Every structure is written in C-alpha cells, then in structure tokens.
Amino acid sequence: MSALATAITLLSAFFHAGWNLLARKYRGGNIFLRVPLLITAAGLIPVLLAGIWATPLPQSVWINFTISGICLAVYFLGLTQGYQSGEFSVVYPLARALPVLALALADIALGHPPTLLGWVGIFLVAIGCMTSPLESLRSIHLSTYLNRTTIWILITAAGMVGYTLADNQAADRFAPGLSPVLRYHVLALTVSLVVFRFFLKLTRQPVSLERDLESWKWPAVMAVLLFMAYTLVLIAYQYSTETSYVAAVRQFSLVIAVPIGAFYFKEAAPALRILAALTITAGIVLIALAG
C-alpha cells in the first residue's frame, strides 16, 4: 500500500471516528436518515448536471453505486439498532473489525492464505473481538456474545463488506480524479436514503424531520464528517490495489473513537475495552503489513 494511500486513509479515520461518536450520542433512525438526506439535497442536482456537461460516469458503475447504496442502508440500520441496544465501545469495534476478518477469510477461499504475520494479525483481531464486549475477564458467558446486539453488529459488518467490495470495484472502473469520486459517492448515498427510509418503515421506526434549524445542526456536522471520511477512502482505492489494506488501515478510527466513547459515555470497563480496541488495531495493522 503506497504512502499516499496510507496517509489519505489515516486522515479519513479521524472523520469516521467523529461521525460515529455523534451517531452514538444522537442515536436513532432519524439521524441516519437526515445525514444522506442532507448530502443528497446538496449534491444530487450538481451531480446530474455534471453528467450532462462533463464526462458521465461509466454505465458499468451504476450497478456498483446501487449495490453500495443498498449495503450502506443495511450498515445504517445495523448501527441504528446496535447503538440503541448496546454500548458504543462494544458495537463500534466489533462492527469495524469483523469485515476485515471477512476479507482475510475471502483471501483464503481464493487461494491466497495469509502469511505468518497475517495469521498473527488475525489471531489478535479475534482476541480483541472476544474481549471487547466484556466488563471484566471474569465475566465470560455465552450470553455476552449471543444477544440482540450481536445480531445487529453482524448486520452492520455485512453491510460494510458489501459496500467496500462494490466501491473498490467501481474505483477501478472510472477515471482517476476527484469529480467521479464525488459524483459516485453522492449517487450511492442517494440510493441509501431511499432504501434506509424503506427499512425504517419496514421496522416501524418513528420518523420525524423537524423544520427548526437547531435540530439539523448536528446532522449537518455528521453529514460533512461522513462525506469527507468515505470520499477520502474512495480516493485511497485509486492509489491501492488491495481492498483489505485500505480496510485495515481505516480501523485506526478504533484507536481514536473507542477511548473517547468509553469515557465520554461512561460505559463499563473502559480500560479493558480500550485494550481490546488496541489489540484489534494491532492485529489489522499486521494484516495490512503482511502483504
């Protein structure tokens, strides 16, 4: 992974950690609906005009931003329900780490098993994932892992794997540059808005979009952070041929967000969960370095 791609991805981690902390603070379906709504409202018309006046996106990426948008909606749904039923310092690290494990397992299935260093990284991630939900090392019970929150964490992770694969493939299909990245990202979020609204209706989640500007302040901040975070990731894909490397380096957001979340939200056993987050991060860094 090139130094430029690494630097861009590390920068994206700060934005990503920020919007997830806000998502946990203002948890609920409304906040996840407002974020793509604001981005769509601000960006869809310029994107459509750019398709007329500038070089249009290749038709081959239409299926990619559609799949990406659907998977983003799944990701939003998982985070919404996960943050409502579980603690940030449990939901966030597990939801971020499991997709990296899935990509590593996919490499094995494709006949590209990890190196020794890679196996060490996978082992560290597994240990961190097992430790993260615990309040103490003495509280290991099956119910700690098999509960409603775990289901939503798995759904969140599945959504992330889906949009990561779709977006990386799309990045290989359009010309390098900022314009196609921005247009692609807005279109994917527009699809996610429609699908996520359907998910909220399907799960009978209350939806209210207040008209006063004060209630839109933090969703607007979240929209900027989210859009910056993943736009940078899409750019990084253009400078790296390995999806798993970018996905692994993105997990630096764990080191940023989990300690803040544990102390700010006054969740149980922050020291243990911080250690778990650092273990997960060390593991995925080793996976990236393993080549």
N, C-alpha and C positions, 0 to 999 in steps of 0.2 A: 504494500500500500504506500503510495507516494506521500512525501512530507506535506504537500499541498492538500491532498485529500484528507490526511490525518488532521491537519490544522483546521480545515473547514468543518469537519465532523465534530471535533472537540468544541469548537465555537457553538455549533448547533446544540450541544448538550446543555449549555447554560440556559438557552432559550427554552429548551424542552423541560428542564427541571422547573423553571419558573412557571410555565403554564400548568404543569401538573400540580404544583403546590397550590395554585389558585383554584384549580379544579377540585381539589380535595376540600379547600376552605368553603367554596361556594358550590358544594356538590348537589347534583340533581340534574334531571334531564333538560331543564330549561337552559342551563348554562352551556351544555354541549350542543344544544340546538341554536343558540344565539351566535356561537363562535363561527360555524360555517355560514350562517345566515349573513353575518356582517361581511365576511370575506366575499361571498357571492354577490352581495349588494354592491360592494365596492369594485369588484373585479370582473364580473361577467360581461358587462357591456364593452369595456375596453378589450377583453379577450375576443369577443365576437367581431369587433371592428378590426382587430389585428389580423383575424383570419381572412378579412377581405383585402386589407391594404398591404399586409406583409405575407411572407411565405406561410401558408397554412400548415398546421401540424399534419404529419403523415396519417393517412387513414388507418394504418396498421396500429397506431397507438390509441385509437378510440376504444378498443376493447380493453386496453390496459387501464385507462383512466376510469372506465366504467367498473372494472373489477376492483380497482384501487378504492374508488368511492364506496362501493358496497362493503369492502373489508374495513374501511375507515369507520363506517356506520356501525359495524359489528364491534370494532375497537371502542368507539364511544359508548356503545351500550354496555359493554363489559366493564369499562371504567366507571360509568354511572352507577351501576348496580354494585360493583365491587367497593367503591368508596362509601356507598350508603350502608353496606353490611359489614365492612371490615375496616381495619386500620391502614392508614397510608403507608406506614413503614413495613407492612406485610404485603399489601396489594401491589404497590409500585415496583419493588424489586423483583417479585416473582413474575409479574406481567412483563417486565423488561428482560429478564434472564431466560425464561423458557423459550422464546423464539430463537435465541442464539443456540440453545441446545438443539432445537429442531433443525436448524440449518446444519449443525455439525452432524447430526444423525442422517440427514439427507446426503451429506458427503459420503458417509459410509455406504449407504444404499447405492450410490452411484459409482462405487468402486474407488473412492478416494479417502481411505481411512486416515484419521488424524495421526500426526507424528507423536512421538513420546511426549514432547512438550504439550502438544494438543490434548493428549489424554489427561495429563496433569491438570490442564486448564478445565477440562470437562468435569474432572473429579472435584475441583474447587468450587465450580459453579453448583454442582449437585449438593455439596455440603452446605454452601451458603443458602441454597433454596430450602433445604430441610431445616436449617436453623432459623431462618427469618421469621416464621410465624410463632416462634416460641417466646414465652415470657421468661423462662429460665430453662437451663439444660435438664432440670429435674421434671419438667412438665411435658415430657414427650408422651403423647397419647394419639391414637388413631384419629380421634375426633378433631384434633388440632388441624389436620390436613383434609379430612373428608367432611366438608361442610359447604354451606351455600356460597360462601365467599370464594372457595376454591373453584367452584364451577364457573363463576364469573371471571376469575383470573385466567382460567383456561380459554374461555371465550375471547377475552382481551388478547391473549397471546396468539390465538388462531387468527384473529383479525390482523395483528401486526405482521405475522408471517405472510399472510395473503397480500397485503398492500406493499410489503417490502419486495416480494418477488415480482409483482406486477410493475412496480415503479422502476426497479433496476432494469428490467427488460425494456421498458419504454425509453429509459435514458440512453440505451444503446441504439435506439431507432431514430431519434430526432437529432438534428444538427447541434453541435456544442454551442453554448451561449445562454444568456440569461432569459431571453424572450421566450423560447419554447418551454423552459423550465417553469416560468411564472404562469404561462397560459395553461400548461398541463396541470399544474397544482390547483389553480382556480377551478378548472373543469372537474377534477377529482373531488374537490370539496363541495362543489355544487351537487354532484351525484350523491355524496354522503349526506347532504342536507335533506334531500328528498327521501332517501332510504331510512335515515335515522328518524325522521318525522313519522314514517310508517311504523318503525319499530316502537316508538313511544305510544302510538295509537294502539298497536297490537298488544302491548303490555299494560295498557290502560294507565299510563303515566300522565299526571296532570301537566298541561302545557299552558303557560300564560306569558305573553310577551308584553310587559308593561310599556306604556308610552312615555313615562318620565325619563329624562336623560340620565338621571342619577343611577337608575337601575341598570343602565347599559355601560356604565363606566368600566367596571371590571371585566365584563365580557369583551369589551373593545381591547383592553390590555391583553387578555388571553388570546384574542384573535391575532394580534400583532406578533405575540411571542410564538404561537403555534405556526403561523405562516412563515416567520423567519426561520424557525427551527427546521422545518421539513423542506423548505426551499434550499437551505444550505446542504441538507442531506442529498437532495436530488442533484445538486451541483457536484457534490463529492462522488456520486455514482459515475459521473462523466470522467473522473480522473482516477477511477479504480475499477478494475475488472472483477474484483472479488466482493460479492454482496456481503458475505459473512464478516469480512474485515470491517466494512463500514458499520454493519450492525453491531459488531463487538465494541468498536471504539465509541459508538453512541452511548453505550452503557456507562460512560463516565458520568452521565447525569445522575446515576445512583449515588455516587460519592457526594455530589452536590446536594441532592434533594432529600435523601433519607435522613441524614443527621439533622437537617433543618426541620423536616417534618416530625421526627421523633420528639424533639424538644419543644417545638412550637405548638404541636397539637397535644403535648403532654401524654404521649402514649406510653404504655408499659414497656419496661426493659429496654430503654433506648440504647444502652451500651451494647447489649447483645445483638440488637438489630443493626446497629452501626457496624459492628464487627462482621455480621453476616453480609451486609452490603459491600463492605471492603473485600471480603472473601470472594463474593460473586464477581466483583470488578476485576480482582486479580486474576481470577480464572478466565474471564473472557478476554482480558488483555493477552494472556498466554496463548489462547486460542488464535488470536489475531497474529501474534508473533510466530506461531508455529508454522505459518505459511501453508 
